[in-house]
Amino acid sequence: MLGTVLLLLALAKPVCPSPSGAASRRAEALKKLLEVFGMEDPPPPPAHSKQPPQYMVDLFNTVANADGVTKNPDILEGNTVRSFLDKTHSEEMRFLFILSSVARNEKILTAELHLFRLWPRATDGPKRQHFCQVSIYQVLERSEPDAPAGKKLLATKLVSLQGSGWEVFSITQAVRDWTEDESSNQGLVVTVQGPGGSPLNTPPLRFASGRDHHESKKPMLVLFTDDGRRGASLPTAGFPDLQPPAPILTDKKLTGRRSPRSLDRLQPCQRHPLSVDFEEIGWSGWIISPRGYNAYHCKGSCPFPLGENMRPTNHATVQSIINALKLSEGVSSPCCVPDKLYSINLLYFDDDENVVLKQYDDMVAGSCGCH
């Protein structure tokens, strides 16, 4: 996969414009690059200057460095996180999230309802409550959500009346139902009661609505999924060391007489920078982070005898020997290729202006070796 990406990136921005084939060649290259990212077409940029939910930005910064490279592959559950904002824009505690952008092949791992708890209303008298019981229901009958058969309890917990902040409720089963049958998505309803489930005439606890509060406090559904895409089974590790490779010292007399291509053959196998700039590709409108990343590529010779610094496989060592001794016709020397690959993360707006965090395997050459 990485080799395909490198080729496509090289084609994405031609050095010299050519009259007829350049545009179609660029379009085909970008189409193939979109396939690497699991898309048919690039999502359109948001219609206005829309800010991503802070939760999604914080999550991206937790799982990835500034270039999008995964810090630790075990942090993220699955490889996709989707966020959806409430579509009811109602003052009542009823919420509806449209999940049409979730692909059929995505496995639903966890679904969370995020509600921002506002400062409580002031109450007088000695019976002031310190907690309220908050219950989340899946609506089964939109016309009669308060009837016994009109809703199903999903989650309940005691919520403090001190201060404000986000409250998170698990609603995984409801979302699985909705993705299996889109017509069953009648939304959610939230109730606030006393600690023992007692009714409250004026509940002191309120949550931000999708209509009257700032974008950063709007009700949100966060969905953790896995689309089944997996990369090659190359060795992996924790946080990668992606420092530029050390320069190679060469004989000045040799460099004066050799062509650049012959010099490449004289240099041992090593990793070289390969910058991917999403703005140059034309994707900066819908990609939030990163603005680009260093994919790196492997280049250089694998001369006999292969030392440990070449990180050769046993097969490469044998092939090198056979090639050096001319024991068999048509056997070339081993090739300089990535022997460790890392994933990157993209934070972007999808077709419905939902914010998605997606992890892609095998996108960065972590090190090179002779294979």
Disulfide bonds with the S-S distance in Angstrom:
Cys269-Cys336 2.13
Cys298-Cys368 2.01
Cys302-Cys370 2.17
